[in-house]
Amino acid sequence: MNHLVITVIAQDQPGLVERIARCIAEHGGNWLESRMSRMAGQFAGILKISVPAESYDELVDGLQALNEQGIRVLLAESGIEPSCTWKPIHLDLVGNDRPGIVRDITRLLSEHGINLESLTTEVVPAPMSSEPLFHAEALLAVPLTLSLDLLQGRLEALADDLMVELNLRTEP
């Protein structure tokens, strides 16, 4: 059994996911995992599928043919999952919107060998003032060797500089 990770992007429209799912099923593939979203009129998704070795080339051809329907597809062989040498930590951040917040936070995370497992961001109006508020939620893969107190301290110092509220919590 081979595994593929597929990224898709297309103009959002009804039936888009069904066309992708039909293509996968028609070529013997099995839909395993996915993350999909609509944003600014575009649809984007990433999914992991398995396919028998004998159907692999046909599935790849079928997925690439979706380009003719306006569905851009990027294919990658599934990598080997690393052994679990990290702990899951949730990060919540809220503050006045300004350029550079994601850059500054991710730079600090990268410097400490922390991987982003997932990241969701949005800008919403503040309840009283309607000023734009930046909100981010992330799942971090923190190395087991990194002290959570050290991480908390570094993030709090950065949060003070960025004038944002930042919360860390461990996975239950």
C-alpha positions in Angstrom: 0.0 0.0 0.0 1.3 3.4 -1.0 0.4 6.7 0.8 0.1 10.1 -0.9 -0.4 13.5 0.6 -2.4 15.7 -1.8 -2.9 19.5 -1.7 -5.8 20.9 -3.7 -6.9 24.4 -4.5 -9.7 25.6 -6.7 -12.4 28.3 -7.0 -15.0 27.3 -4.4 -18.1 25.6 -5.8 -20.6 22.9 -4.8 -19.5 19.4 -5.6 -15.7 20.1 -5.5 -14.9 17.6 -2.7 -17.2 15.0 -4.3 -15.2 15.2 -7.6 -11.9 14.7 -5.7 -13.4 11.8 -3.6 -14.9 10.2 -6.7 -11.5 10.3 -8.5 -9.8 8.7 -5.5 -12.4 6.0 -5.1 -12.5 5.2 -8.9 -8.8 4.5 -8.8 -8.9 2.3 -5.7 -7.7 4.9 -3.3 -8.8 5.3 0.3 -9.3 8.7 1.9 -7.6 8.6 5.3 -7.2 12.2 6.7 -7.9 15.7 5.5 -8.0 19.4 6.5 -10.1 21.6 4.2 -11.3 25.1 4.2 -12.9 27.9 2.1 -11.3 31.3 2.2 -11.9 34.4 0.1 -13.8 32.4 -2.5 -11.1 29.8 -2.8 -11.2 26.2 -1.5 -8.0 24.6 -0.3 -7.3 21.2 1.3 -4.7 18.8 2.2 -5.4 15.1 2.4 -3.7 11.8 3.0 -4.8 8.8 0.9 -3.7 5.2 0.6 -3.7 3.3 -2.7 -2.7 -0.2 -3.7 0.7 -0.3 -5.6 -1.0 -1.6 -8.7 -3.4 1.4 -8.9 -0.9 4.1 -7.9 0.0 5.3 -11.4 -3.7 5.4 -12.5 -4.6 7.4 -9.4 -1.8 9.9 -9.9 -2.9 10.4 -13.6 -6.6 10.8 -12.5 -5.7 13.3 -9.9 -3.6 15.3 -12.3 -6.4 15.3 -14.8 -8.5 17.2 -12.3 -6.5 20.2 -13.4 -8.6 20.3 -16.6 -11.6 20.9 -14.3 -9.9 23.9 -12.6 -8.7 21.8 -9.5 -5.0 22.3 -9.0 -3.5 19.2 -7.4 0.0 18.9 -5.9 1.1 15.3 -5.0 3.8 14.2 -2.5 4.8 10.8 -1.3 3.9 10.4 2.4 6.9 10.7 4.7 7.8 8.6 7.6 6.3 9.9 10.8 9.0 10.6 13.4 8.9 8.8 16.7 7.1 10.7 19.4 9.8 12.9 20.9 7.5 15.8 21.5 4.6 16.8 23.7 1.4 18.6 22.3 0.9 22.1 23.6 -2.0 24.4 22.6 -1.2 28.1 22.1 -3.9 30.8 22.0 -3.0 34.4 21.1 -5.1 37.5 20.9 -4.0 41.1 20.3 -4.4 44.2 18.2 -3.7 43.3 14.6 -0.4 44.4 13.1 2.1 43.1 10.5 4.7 40.6 11.9 2.9 38.8 14.7 3.0 35.4 13.0 6.6 36.0 11.9 7.8 36.9 15.4 6.0 34.0 17.1 7.1 31.4 14.6 10.7 32.6 14.7 10.8 32.1 18.5 9.1 28.6 18.1 11.6 27.6 15.4 14.6 28.8 17.5 13.5 26.3 20.2 12.9 23.4 17.7 9.1 23.6 18.0 7.1 22.4 15.1 3.6 23.8 14.2 1.2 20.9 13.9 -1.7 23.2 13.1 -2.3 26.9 12.9 -5.6 28.8 12.5 -5.6 32.6 12.4 -8.2 35.3 11.9 -8.7 39.0 12.2 -12.0 40.0 13.8 -13.5 43.3 15.1 -13.0 44.0 18.9 -16.2 43.8 20.8 -16.3 47.4 22.0 -14.1 49.4 19.7 -14.4 47.4 16.5 -10.6 47.7 16.1 -9.1 44.7 14.3 -8.1 41.9 16.7 -5.7 39.2 15.6 -6.5 35.8 17.0 -4.4 32.6 16.5 -4.8 29.1 17.8 -2.0 26.6 17.3 -1.1 23.1 18.2 2.6 22.9 18.9 4.9 19.9 18.9 7.3 20.8 21.7 10.4 18.7 22.2 10.3 16.6 25.3 13.7 18.1 26.3 12.4 21.7 26.3 11.3 23.0 29.7 7.8 24.3 29.5 8.7 27.0 32.1 11.5 28.2 29.8 9.1 28.2 26.8 6.4 30.0 28.8 8.9 32.7 29.9 10.2 33.3 26.4 6.7 33.5 24.9 5.5 35.8 27.7 8.4 38.2 27.0 7.6 38.2 23.3 3.9 38.7 24.1 4.7 41.8 26.1 6.8 43.2 23.2 4.0 42.4 20.7 1.3 43.6 23.1 -0.7 40.4 22.8 -2.2 38.0 25.3 -0.8 34.5 25.0 -1.9 31.3 26.7 -0.3 27.9 26.7 -2.1 24.7 27.8 -1.1 21.1 27.7 -3.1 18.5 25.9 -5.6 16.8 28.3 
